[in-house]
C-alpha cells in the first residue's frame, strides 16, 4: 500500500518525466508566457531576439516545456545559477553563467 502511494505521488510530483502532473502544469504556464510574447511581438512589431534571464533554471527543465531545437519564439536565454550545469549547452541561444541573484552579480560566463 505504502509503495503504491509513494509511486503515485512521485508520478504526479516529479519534474523528471514529461507526463507528470507538475510538468503538465509547467507546460500550461509556459504556454501563457508564449502567448504573451507572441501578442507583444505583433503589437510592437518586434522580431528581434528577446533576452530572458532564467534565475535558478535548468536546461533540462526548458527542454521539457519549450522546443529548444527550433527556438520558435526567437529567444536568447541565460541560465543564472550558483554552479555551472553538468552538461554543455550546444545551442547558440542558450548560455549559462555563475552568479548570485541575491546581489544580482554575475561572476563568470562559460558560454558567451
N, C-alpha and C positions, 0 to 999 in steps of 0.2 A: 504493500500500500504506500509506504513512505517513498519507495523508489519511483513508483509511477507518478506520484505527486511531484516529486523533485524533477523528474524528466519533463513533465508537463510545464512546470514553472520555467525550466531552462529554455524550453522551446519558445515560450512566449516572451521571455525577458532577456534574451541574448541578442547582441548586435553582431554576432559572428555568422549568422545564417541569413540568407536573403528572404526566407519565408517566415521569419519570426514576427511576432506582433509588433515589437519595438521597431524593427526595420521597416515594416509597413507604415507605421506612424511617421517615421522619419521621412520616408519617400513622399508621403502625403504632404508633410510640412514643406519639403523641398519643392514640391510641385507648385505650392503657393508662391514660393520665392521665384521660381521660374516664370510664373505668370506675371509677377511684379516687374521683373527685368524686361520681359517682352513688351509689356504695356509702356514702361518708361522709354524703351528704345523707340517705339512707334511715336509716342507723343513728343519726344525730344529730337527725333530723327538722328539718333546717336548710334553709330555702328562700330565704333572703335572698341577695343578690349575694355572690359570692366574689371578693375582690380579688386580682389577680395582678400582680406586678411582673416584667415581662419585661426582663431586663437584656441589652441588645445586640440585641433582637429587632426585626423589621420587620413592618409591616402587610402587606406583600406576602407574606411567609412565612406569616403567620397565615391569610391568605385561601386559601392552598393546602391547609392542613390542618384548618381549622375553618370551620364555617358562620357566617361573620361577619355575614351579613344577618339571621339569625334568632336568633343567640345562644342556642342550646338549653340551654346549661349555666348561663345567667344569671350570666355573668362580668362583672367590671369590670377591664379590662386596661390597665395603664400601661406604655408602652414607654419605657425609660430608655436614652438614648444620648448620645454626646458632641455630636451635632448633631441638629437637628430633621429630621424626614422631609421629603422633597421634596413629597409630596402631603398635602393636608389630610385629616384623619380626620373624616368626616362622620357617624360613629356615636356616639351618646351614651355608650356604654360603653367607648370607647377614648379614651385621651389619650396625648399624647407629651410628655415632659419632657426637658430637658437636664440631664445630671448625670454624675458620675464614680463608678462603682460601687466603685472602689478605696477611696475615702474615704466612700462611701455618703452623699454630699451632693448634694442636688438644688438646682440654681441657678435655674432658670427654668421656669415651666409655660406651655404655649401653649394647650392645650385643657382648660380647667378643667371 
